[in-house]
Amino acid sequence: TVTASPANILKKENIEIYRLSGKSNSRTINCNENGYYSVYQSDRYGFNNPDDEWNKDLIEYVIIGDSFAHGACVNRPFDISSKLRDLTKKPVINLGYGGNGPLIEYATLREYFPNKANKLIWLYYEGNDNYDLKNELKNGILKKYFFSDNYSQNLRDKQLKINKMVDELISKYKPKKQTNKKYLKKIISFIKLYKVRSTFLHKNQKKQIDIYDEFEQLTLLIKKFADLNNSKLYFVYLPDIQRYKNKNYDNFNYLTIKKLIEKLEIEFIDIHKEVFMTQEKPLKLFPFRIYRHYTVDGYSKVAYKIYQNTK
């Protein structure tokens, strides 16, 4: 199968459930930025984890985020979650998925948070997370998580339905009469949709600035959730490639978010300052210096900085 972002169904109406993960127990093609397609075996709920992590009594890290948390576009053991498992020798549950915004990430926490976890790592991507939140707040089901502390879809018990939804979505890219080569091209096009989305979002970055009140409310909800579950919350600020390609990059979002997080007394891990600005050539941490995710070395440095700040 291929990755099927929960964001793909944002505009769908009259759906029975809003899925927050992909197909379970499946070999899953992710994306290609390093010269190969990354592939992983999904867990029982459709996330990028070794399945036996769910059997552990105490989880050291739960991670939420978008494609950077998901592990785009590298294989295990080079994604952030795998690196943290190696560094700590402790269990890590990755609830990230490509295309996620903050509200989907919060809803995913509500549905899939394990029984016990010491630390909650929120990976925030400056390139589009606020813009994603704006769109997510237009969805009727997702808004219920925002306005009600008790709302749940009980998604853990509905994985067979989620698998069927993913299969139906992917089947739309597989017409009955065509060669395998043409089908492969369509699937690759489907996987690459995030690149088109990324380019569009960079052009509309200024539209992020009018969502800060809602972002603060959501941050308070995530903080409250972490506190209720005796889990320490860390906010990890991930920089966008445009910051290092554009000398006139606007720091308004960076400064605003940092001030908000510090005001709420949440630990702020500044990957821009603590990783990228320590490099003579920050662009080397992006594949071929052009794609928006990080290289194997970039992910490794991010994971190590998270480890340093949370041990």
N, C-alpha and C positions, 0 to 999 in steps of 0.2 A: 504494500500500500504506500501512499504518500501522505505527507503531513496535510492536515485539513484544519486550518485555523478556526477557532470559535468565532473570530471576527467575520468569517465568511457568511455568517447567518444574521448579522446585525440588523439587516433591513427586511428580514423575512417576517411575515406576520402570520398569525394563527398557527404557530408551531406548538406541538405538544410539550416539548421540553427545549430548553436552551442548553445545548451541550457545551462543556467547558474543557473538553479534552479531545484526543483523537481515538483511533481504533486500538483496541487492547491486544496485547500478546501478538504483535505483528512486526515483521521486519519492515521498517518504515524509511522511505527515502526523504531526506530533508532538503538540502540545498547545495549549490556549488558556487563557491567564491575562491577556493584555493586550488582549483584545477581538477577536482574530483567531487562526486556527489557524496555527501555525508549520509550515513545510514545508521539506524539504531533499532534495537529490539524494544518495542514499547512494553510497559508494565501492564498490570491487570486493569488499570484505569485509563490507559492510553497516553501516559506521560513517558518522558525519556528518563527512566530509572531502571536499574537492575530490579527485577520484581521482588526479590527477597528482602529488599529494604523495608517493605511494608510489614514484614514479620517481626521486625525489631521492636523491643519494648520502649526504648527511649531513643528519639532522633536528636542528633546534635544540631543540624540545620534544616529548616524548611525554607525553600527558596521560591519566591514569586517574581514574575517579570514577563517580558515578551520574548522575542527570538534570541536575545542575548542570554537569557536564563535557559531557554529551550536547548541551546547548544548549536545554533547556526554558526557556521557551516563546517563544523569539525566533528570527528568521530570521538567516542569514548576511547581513551580516558583523558581527552584534551579539553572537554567542556568544563565550565566552572564547578559544577556539582561533583564531577569525578575528581577534579583536582582537590577539592575540599575533603573528599573521602580519603584520598591518599595522604593529605597533610595531617588529618586528625585521627585517622584509623577508626572513624566513627560513622554511623549511618547518616545519610543525607537524602532528603526527599525533595525532588525538583518538581514544582507545580507550574513551571513556566511553559509558555507556548507562543510560537510566532504570531504576531498580529495582536497580542493582548494589549489592552490598556489598563489603567488602574482599577476601573470598576470590575472588569472581568477577573482581574487578579484577586480582588477582594472576594468576589463571589466564589472563586475557586478555593480560596482559603476556607470559606464557610462550609463548602461541600466536602473538602478532602483533607482538611488538617488532621494529622495523626493524633493519637491519644495524648502523647507527651512529646514535647520538643523544647529544647533549651533555647534556641535562637531562631528568630524569624528574619530572613534576609530579603529586603525589598529592593530589587534591581530596577532603578528608574532610568529610562533612556531619554535624554534631553531632546532628541530629534523629533519625537512625535507623541509622547505619552499624554500630554495635556490635550492635544488634538483628538487622540483616541478617546479620552474621557468624555469629551464633548459629544462625540458620536454615540458612545455607549449609553449616555444618559437619555437618549432618545428611544431606547429599546424598553418596551413595557415590562418584560420579565426581569431584565437587569436592574431596572429602577426599583423593583421590590426589595432587592438586597440593600439598596441605598437608603430606603425609607423604613424598612422593617428589620428589627434585630432577630426576629423569629422565623423569617421566611426561609424555606428550603425546598429544593426540587428532589431531594433524596437521590442524587445522581449516582451514588455508589451502588445503588440497587438497580440501576437502569443501563448498565453497560451494554447489554445486548441491543437495546434500542439505539444507543449512541453508535455502536458499530454499524448498524443498519443505515443510520443517517450519513455516516462517513462514506459507506459504500455507494449510496445513492448519489451523493455529491460527486464522487470521483467518476461514477458511471456516465455522467453527463459529458465527460471528456472522451468517451469511448463509443463513437458511432458504430453501428453494426457492421457496415461494409467499409473496411479500410485495412491497409497493411499494418503489420506490427510497427514498421518504421514510422508511419504517419501517426499512429497511436502514441508512440514514444515521444514524438515531437510535441503532441498536444499535452501530454503529462508534464514534460519539461516546461512548457509554457505555463501550465497551471502552477508548478512549483515556483516559477520566476515571478509570479504576480506581485510578490512583496517588493521587488525592485522598482516596479512601476509605482507602487504605492509610496515607496520611500521618496522617489523623485518628486512626486506630487506634494508630499508633506513638507519637504524642504522649501518648496516655493510658497507654501502657505504657513510658514512658521509664525508669522505675526498673529495669526488667528488663535494662537494658543493663549494669548494674554488675558482673555476675558473669561477664563474658567477657574481662576485662582480661588475664589470663594468656595466653589464646589470641591476643588481639589483639597482645600484645607479641611472641609467637612469629612471627606473620604479618608484623609490621613488620620483624623481623630477616630474614625471608626476602626481603622486597621490597628491603631495604637491600643484602643479599648479591647479589641479582639485579642491582641498579643498579651495584654495584661491579664485578661480573664483566663487565659490558658497558661499563665506563668512562663511566658516566653519573652525573651529580650528582643526588642525590635531594633534593627539596624537599617538605615536608609542609605543605599549605595547609589551615588550619582554617576551615571555612565555618559561619557562625552560622545558627541557625534563627529564624524569625520570632517564635516564642513568647518568645524571650529579650527582645524589645523590647515585647511585649504584656503580659507577666506580670512584675510587679515582684518577685515571689518566685521567679523562675526559679532552678532549682538549678544551681549552678556546679560540682558535683562532677565530672561527666564532663569538662568543659573543663579543670579544674585537673589531673585525673588524666592525661588524654591529653597535655597540654602537658608535664608532668613526665616522662612516659615517653619522649616524643620527644626531649626535651632530654638525658635520660640516655643515650639511644642515639646522641647526637651527630649528629642529623639536623636540618637547617635547618628551623625552624618559622616559617611565615608566618601571622601572626595577623590574619585578615581582620576579626574582631570589633573588635579594637582599632585596627587600621591603616586601616580603611575606615568601618565602621558607627559607631563611637564618635566619629569626626571629624565626623559629620553632626549638625546641630541636631535633625533629625527622621529617625532611622534608618528608620522605617517607610516613608518616601517611596521607598526603594529596593526595595520589594516592590509588585507590581502591585495597585493599588487599596487598598494597605495591608492586604490580607487573604490573598493567596495566598503560598505558601511559597517559590517561586522568586524570582529577582531581576528587576528591570526592565532595560531596555536600558541605562540609566545605571548601575544596580547592577553588571551584568556588566562594563561598561566600566571601572568603578573597581576591581573585583577584578582584571581582567586587567592594568591599569596597575600595580597594587601588586605583582603577581607579576613583571612586567617589571622594576620598580625593584629588587626584592629578588634578582633572578637575573642581572642583566647584569654 
